[in-house]
Amino acid sequence: MIRYKTYYIYILASKRNGTLYIGVTNNLERRIYEHKNGLIKGFTKKYNVNQLVYFEEYTDVKEALIREKRLKKWNRSWKIDLIEKSNPEWKDLSEEFI
């Protein structure tokens, strides 16, 4: 049986319509834990951006990285539309696994 590694692109928000952050990881649960507990210095810690509002799964790391770069170039309204299509309430999706 072939096991594929899973990669995720994700969007964090400080609050509904708040500050956004886009990242990529191969372990979404661990990465969100790190963001929520301030273990990662930088932008997300400084601006308290730790609510998982959107994510996508990939089995190809190159595809995930390409998608992350594209999303980072999107204008803010497109990012908000993307979030609201799948998560109109802006729920913290990490509550399902943390």
C-alpha positions in Angstrom: 0.0 0.0 0.0 1.3 3.4 -1.0 1.0 6.1 1.7 0.9 9.6 0.5 2.1 12.5 2.6 -0.6 15.2 3.0 0.2 18.9 2.8 -2.1 21.7 3.7 -2.4 25.4 2.8 -4.3 27.2 5.4 -5.7 30.6 6.3 -5.7 32.0 9.8 -7.6 35.1 11.0 -7.4 37.2 14.1 -11.2 37.5 14.0 -14.0 37.7 11.4 -12.8 40.0 8.7 -9.6 40.6 10.7 -6.0 40.2 9.9 -5.3 37.2 7.7 -2.3 34.9 7.4 -1.7 32.2 4.7 0.7 29.3 5.3 1.6 25.7 4.3 2.4 22.7 6.4 2.6 18.9 6.4 1.0 18.7 9.8 -2.0 21.0 10.2 -2.8 20.0 13.8 0.7 20.6 15.1 1.1 23.9 13.2 -2.2 25.3 14.5 -1.2 24.3 18.0 2.0 26.2 17.5 0.2 29.3 16.3 -2.4 29.1 19.1 0.3 28.8 21.8 2.5 31.5 20.5 5.3 29.1 19.7 6.1 30.7 16.4 7.7 34.1 16.6 6.7 36.7 14.0 3.5 38.0 12.3 0.9 35.6 13.7 2.1 36.0 17.3 2.5 39.7 17.0 -1.0 40.2 15.6 -2.7 37.3 17.5 -3.7 35.6 14.2 -4.6 32.0 15.3 -8.1 31.0 14.2 -8.1 28.5 11.4 -10.8 29.7 9.0 -9.9 27.8 5.8 -7.7 25.0 4.6 -7.0 22.8 1.5 -5.3 19.4 1.4 -2.7 18.3 -1.2 -0.6 15.2 -1.8 2.0 17.0 -3.8 4.1 19.5 -1.9 4.8 21.5 -5.1 1.1 22.0 -5.8 0.6 23.1 -2.2 3.4 25.6 -2.4 2.2 27.0 -5.8 -1.3 27.4 -4.3 0.1 29.2 -1.2 2.0 31.6 -3.4 -1.0 32.3 -5.6 -3.3 32.9 -2.6 -0.8 35.3 -1.0 -1.0 37.4 -4.2 -4.8 37.6 -4.2 -6.4 40.8 -3.1 -8.1 40.8 0.3 -11.7 40.6 -1.0 -10.9 37.4 -3.0 -9.5 35.8 0.1 -12.5 36.8 2.2 -14.8 35.4 -0.5 -12.9 32.1 -0.5 -13.2 31.8 3.3 -16.9 32.7 3.3 -17.8 30.2 0.6 -16.9 27.3 2.8 -17.0 28.9 6.3 -19.6 31.7 6.2 -19.7 31.9 10.1 -15.8 32.2 10.3 -15.8 29.4 12.8 -12.4 28.3 14.1 -12.1 25.0 12.2 -9.3 23.8 14.5 -11.8 23.2 17.3 -12.7 20.0 15.6 -9.2 18.5 16.2 -7.7 20.4 19.1 
